[in-house]
Amino acid sequence: MFAMDPVHLPLLFPPPLLTRLRQASDLDPDLVVQDLTDPKAADALARADVLITGWGCPHLDADALTAVPGLRTVLHAAGSVRSLVGDALWKHGVAVSSAVTGNALPVAEYTLAMILLAGKDTFTHHERFRTTHTYPTSAETAHTGNVGRRVGVIGASRVGRRLLELLRPFDLTVLLHDPYVSPAEAAELGAELLSLEDLLRHSDIVSLHAPDIPETYRMLDGDRLALIRDGGFLINTSRGALVDPEALTDELVSGRLHAILDVTEPEPLPAGSLLYHLPNVFLTPHIAGSLGNELERLGRIVVEELERLAAGLPLVHEVRHSDLSRVA
C-alpha cells in the first residue's frame, strides 16, 4: 500500500514501474494514505504487509502497528528514514529499505559541478562580468583553474563516496575526513585521510557530506571555519545544522570565504538575510537531491526491492537500526 503525498506518485512510479509493482504485489494504485487513521483505508491497511512510503508519509510508530498489524516491510522511496521510522517498528522487527543510494547520485553530481565551477572562480567572474562587462586580465586569472586544486570531502557517506568516484577523472588533489574510514580505505577511494582540522587547513574547496547527527551538530564552528584558507570555498549539500550559521555569516560578510549553499539553517533563510545579497555566496533552494525525472530512479529501487521480496530474496538496500547512530 502507498503511504505518502500522492502528488509524488506519477514521477516516482510512471506507468512501466507501476505495472511492475502490480505484477509483484496486490496493490491498489488509487489508494494512497497520508493518515493511517483514515477510516476509508482501514480495511486495506489491516490487510497490508508492505508499506511503500515517500515524502508526506506519516510517522511510523506504535500507532502504525495498530493500523497495520501485519506490517513486515517498509520500502521508502526517498532518502533518510531517521524521522520516519519510530522505535516500535524496529523493536517489532519490521524490515526497512531506503532509496537513499539513488538520491545520493544527483547530490554528488550537483557537488561535482559546483567544485569545478568554484575552481574556475566562475561565480566571481560572473558577478564582475555582469557589472563591468569586461574580461578578466591574466593577473586576475592567475590563480584560477582546476589543476591540482585541493578538494576536502567531509564524510564518506553514500553521497561522499559517489562524489569521490566522480572526482577521480579530474586533476584534483582529494582529501577526506571520516572517523570511520582507515587510511587504506581512503586511498582506495582516491583520497588522503586527514583529521578535520588538517583537511580544513589544506583544502581550497571544502564539501560537507556528513550525516546530521548529534556528534556533527555545528561541527564547523567559528574556530574551524577560520582554518579554511582566505578565498576558500565551502559547499554544503548536507544539512545546515552542521555549520554554525552566525560564524559562517561573519566569514561571508567579511568576504574572506566563499560559500555554495543548497542547505542552510534556518531553511529557508529569512527574507532579510544578508546571504541573499553577498556576491561571494551562491544559494540554491535545496535542489541537489532528486527532482523531476530523477525521482524515477528512486521508484525503480523500490520496485526492485519489492520484486526481491516477492521472489523470497533478501533486500539489497535494507537500513538497520544500528546504522542510524552514524548515518543520516
Secondary structure by P-SEA (a helix, b strand, c coil): ccccccccccccccaaaaaaaaaaccccccccccccccccaaaaaaaccccccccccccccaaaaaacccccbbbbccccccccccaaaaaabbbbbbaaaaaaaaaaaaaaaaaaaaaaaaaaaaaaaaccccccccccccccccccbbbbbccccaaaaaaaaaacccccbbbbbcccccaaaaaaacbbbbcaaaaaacccbbbbbccccccccccccaaaaaacccbbbbbbcccccccaaaaaaaaaaaccbbbbcccccccccccccccccccccccccccccccccaaaaaaaaaaaaaaaaaaccccccccccccccccc
